[in-house]
Structures are given as C-alpha cells and as structure tokens.
Amino acid sequence: MTDLLDFASEFRFRLYPEGHEFWDIADMAVTVAWRGGDRWAVCERGFCWDATGYSEYESIPSDREDEFKARYRFDRDEAVRIAREVVVPRLRAVWDERLTRKAAARPVSGLSEEGNPT
C-alpha cells in the first residue's frame, strides 16, 4: 500500500482536543499546507509561521520574495514539527488567556456586576 502521506496536501492541527468546548472552532487551528515541490508552510488565519514562532502575513504568490520563502517554507516533516511543537502551544496559550479573560468579565447569572443578587 502506498504511503497516504505522500498524497496529502494539507494537515490541520486543532488547538484543543476533541471534547473541549472550543475544539471545533475553525479559527482555532493551525494548517500545514503544501506550497509546491517539497515545500510546506505552517499557516494560521492568513499568516505563516517560522521555526522560532514568529509570524508574518502571507501575501499573494506573485508578491512573495525569496527571503520570505526561505524563512517560511519547510519540508513536510519539519513543518509538522513546527506546527505541533512551536505554533500550537503558543496559540493555545493566547486563546487560553483570551477565553479566561472573557469568562471572568461575564457577570454570574443572578448577580449584578457588583455581585449583588438581582
């Protein structure tokens, strides 16, 4: 049987595991996308990520310079490693902070913002 990975053109890594209340939100995923030849990009909402965890907006193909491609293109295995070990943990931390802050700002049901019964 031929290795199915050789036929893949994209991998999605969710920020949260299945069962988590936010696991299926589309914005909460990192994509490793094939960009031609043996080059792959680690992408998230229009940005590409490098091996250090720095991101930059990915312009249209005709505007991408060689320097951009050198920094943000990897072989498949390296792109998958960067997505799983660098980008997903970093974005999960950002989302955790945002969601925690948002939950803390919500008033508790039955209480006013000052904490008095309503």
C-alpha atoms as a printed R data frame, in Angstrom:
    type eleno elety resid chain resno       x      y      z
1   ATOM     1    CA   MET     A     1   0.000  0.000  0.000
2   ATOM     2    CA   THR     A     2   1.329  3.409 -0.964
3   ATOM     3    CA   ASP     A     3   2.066  5.786  1.897
4   ATOM     4    CA   LEU     A     4  -1.030  8.006  2.082
5   ATOM     5    CA   LEU     A     5   1.024 10.895  3.467
6   ATOM     6    CA   ASP     A     6   2.596 11.257  0.039
7   ATOM     7    CA   PHE     A     7  -0.849 12.223 -1.323
8   ATOM     8    CA   ALA     A     8  -1.766 14.754  1.375
9   ATOM     9    CA   SER     A     9  -1.714 18.463  0.605
10  ATOM    10    CA   GLU     A    10  -2.806 19.823  3.981
11  ATOM    11    CA   PHE     A    11  -2.821 18.907  7.657
12  ATOM    12    CA   ARG     A    12  -4.951 20.669 10.310
13  ATOM    13    CA   PHE     A    13  -3.929 20.771 13.943
14  ATOM    14    CA   ARG     A    14  -6.651 21.891 16.313
15  ATOM    15    CA   LEU     A    15  -5.606 23.976 19.288
16  ATOM    16    CA   TYR     A    16  -7.817 21.977 21.619
17  ATOM    17    CA   PRO     A    17  -8.510 18.236 21.813
18  ATOM    18    CA   GLU     A    18 -11.846 16.740 20.790
19  ATOM    19    CA   GLY     A    19 -14.359 17.129 23.553
20  ATOM    20    CA   HIS     A    20 -13.058 20.523 24.667
21  ATOM    21    CA   GLU     A    21 -15.790 23.150 24.323
22  ATOM    22    CA   PHE     A    22 -13.769 25.024 21.686
23  ATOM    23    CA   TRP     A    23 -12.234 22.087 19.802
24  ATOM    24    CA   ASP     A    24 -14.239 22.581 16.592
25  ATOM    25    CA   ILE     A    25 -13.931 26.351 16.094
26  ATOM    26    CA   ALA     A    26 -12.285 26.820 12.686
27  ATOM    27    CA   ASP     A    27 -10.138 29.774 13.763
28  ATOM    28    CA   MET     A    28  -8.571 27.635 16.444
29  ATOM    29    CA   ALA     A    29  -6.428 25.525 14.151
30  ATOM    30    CA   VAL     A    30  -3.017 25.587 12.521
31  ATOM    31    CA   THR     A    31  -2.617 24.290  8.983
32  ATOM    32    CA   VAL     A    32   0.453 22.768  7.397
33  ATOM    33    CA   ALA     A    33  -0.152 23.400  3.701
34  ATOM    34    CA   TRP     A    34   1.730 22.171  0.656
35  ATOM    35    CA   ARG     A    35   3.234 25.026 -1.365
36  ATOM    36    CA   GLY     A    36   4.732 23.088 -4.267
37  ATOM    37    CA   GLY     A    37   7.612 20.693 -4.734
38  ATOM    38    CA   ASP     A    38   8.711 19.505 -1.321
39  ATOM    39    CA   ARG     A    39   7.922 22.835  0.403
40  ATOM    40    CA   TRP     A    40   5.272 23.284  3.082
41  ATOM    41    CA   ALA     A    41   4.066 26.276  5.089
42  ATOM    42    CA   VAL     A    42   2.786 26.482  8.668
43  ATOM    43    CA   CYS     A    43  -0.298 28.720  8.425
44  ATOM    44    CA   GLU     A    44  -2.877 30.287 10.679
45  ATOM    45    CA   ARG     A    45  -5.545 32.748  9.517
46  ATOM    46    CA   GLY     A    46  -3.510 34.228  6.650
47  ATOM    47    CA   PHE     A    47  -0.152 34.223  8.436
48  ATOM    48    CA   CYS     A    48   2.861 31.949  8.026
49  ATOM    49    CA   TRP     A    49   4.997 30.900 10.978
50  ATOM    50    CA   ASP     A    50   8.717 30.239 11.104
51  ATOM    51    CA   ALA     A    51  10.631 27.785 13.294
52  ATOM    52    CA   THR     A    52  11.100 30.354 16.073
53  ATOM    53    CA   GLY     A    53   7.398 31.144 16.460
54  ATOM    54    CA   TYR     A    54   7.451 34.417 14.514
55  ATOM    55    CA   SER     A    55   4.607 35.014 12.058
56  ATOM    56    CA   GLU     A    56   4.188 37.213  9.023
57  ATOM    57    CA   TYR     A    57   1.244 37.865  6.713
58  ATOM    58    CA   GLU     A    58   1.399 35.695  3.597
59  ATOM    59    CA   SER     A    59   0.836 37.866  0.537
60  ATOM    60    CA   ILE     A    60  -0.370 36.645 -2.841
61  ATOM    61    CA   PRO     A    61   2.087 34.239 -4.524
62  ATOM    62    CA   SER     A    62   3.440 36.753 -7.020
63  ATOM    63    CA   ASP     A    63   4.435 39.108 -4.167
64  ATOM    64    CA   ARG     A    64   6.335 36.507 -2.121
65  ATOM    65    CA   GLU     A    65  10.059 37.114 -2.289
66  ATOM    66    CA   ASP     A    66  12.789 34.500 -1.993
67  ATOM    67    CA   GLU     A    67  13.651 35.732  1.516
68  ATOM    68    CA   PHE     A    68  10.053 35.099  2.643
69  ATOM    69    CA   LYS     A    69  10.052 31.632  1.112
70  ATOM    70    CA   ALA     A    70  13.389 30.780  2.713
71  ATOM    71    CA   ARG     A    71  12.096 31.738  6.157
72  ATOM    72    CA   TYR     A    72   8.573 30.249  5.935
73  ATOM    73    CA   ARG     A    73   8.926 27.114  3.805
74  ATOM    74    CA   PHE     A    74   9.992 23.728  5.148
75  ATOM    75    CA   ASP     A    75   9.970 20.089  4.229
76  ATOM    76    CA   ARG     A    76   6.795 18.292  5.350
77  ATOM    77    CA   ASP     A    77   8.185 16.701  8.498
78  ATOM    78    CA   GLU     A    78   9.779 19.930  9.722
79  ATOM    79    CA   ALA     A    79   6.579 21.900  9.051
80  ATOM    80    CA   VAL     A    80   4.546 19.372 11.036
81  ATOM    81    CA   ARG     A    81   7.063 19.545 13.893
82  ATOM    82    CA   ILE     A    82   6.924 23.356 13.955
83  ATOM    83    CA   ALA     A    83   3.128 23.326 13.941
84  ATOM    84    CA   ARG     A    84   2.869 20.804 16.790
85  ATOM    85    CA   GLU     A    85   5.785 21.902 18.975
86  ATOM    86    CA   VAL     A    86   6.003 25.671 18.385
87  ATOM    87    CA   VAL     A    87   2.842 27.204 16.950
88  ATOM    88    CA   VAL     A    88   0.003 25.184 18.514
89  ATOM    89    CA   PRO     A    89   1.301 25.615 22.106
90  ATOM    90    CA   ARG     A    90   1.893 29.341 21.547
91  ATOM    91    CA   LEU     A    91  -1.576 29.945 20.083
92  ATOM    92    CA   ARG     A    92  -3.234 27.765 22.710
93  ATOM    93    CA   ALA     A    93  -1.685 29.964 25.408
94  ATOM    94    CA   VAL     A    94  -3.003 33.102 23.676
95  ATOM    95    CA   TRP     A    95  -6.506 31.666 23.327
96  ATOM    96    CA   ASP     A    96  -6.497 30.375 26.913
97  ATOM    97    CA   GLU     A    97  -5.721 33.876 28.130
98  ATOM    98    CA   ARG     A    98  -8.418 35.446 25.938
99  ATOM    99    CA   LEU     A    99 -11.064 32.921 26.926
100 ATOM   100    CA   THR     A   100 -10.211 33.200 30.623
101 ATOM   101    CA   ARG     A   101 -10.406 36.988 30.476
102 ATOM   102    CA   LYS     A   102 -13.716 36.839 28.600
103 ATOM   103    CA   ALA     A   103 -15.210 34.359 31.074
104 ATOM   104    CA   ALA     A   104 -14.090 36.480 34.033
105 ATOM   105    CA   ALA     A   105 -15.754 39.547 32.518
106 ATOM   106    CA   ARG     A   106 -19.141 37.832 32.221
107 ATOM   107    CA   PRO     A   107 -21.478 38.524 35.126
108 ATOM   108    CA   VAL     A   108 -22.528 35.493 37.130
109 ATOM   109    CA   SER     A   109 -26.129 34.582 36.478
110 ATOM   110    CA   GLY     A   110 -28.407 36.046 39.138
111 ATOM   111    CA   LEU     A   111 -25.857 38.636 40.285
112 ATOM   112    CA   SER     A   112 -25.300 42.215 39.233
113 ATOM   113    CA   GLU     A   113 -21.857 43.386 38.142
114 ATOM   114    CA   GLU     A   114 -21.265 44.452 41.759
115 ATOM   115    CA   GLY     A   115 -22.054 40.924 42.971
116 ATOM   116    CA   ASN     A   116 -25.467 41.741 44.445
117 ATOM   117    CA   PRO     A   117 -28.476 39.440 43.897
118 ATOM   118    CA   THR     A   118 -30.712 40.597 41.049
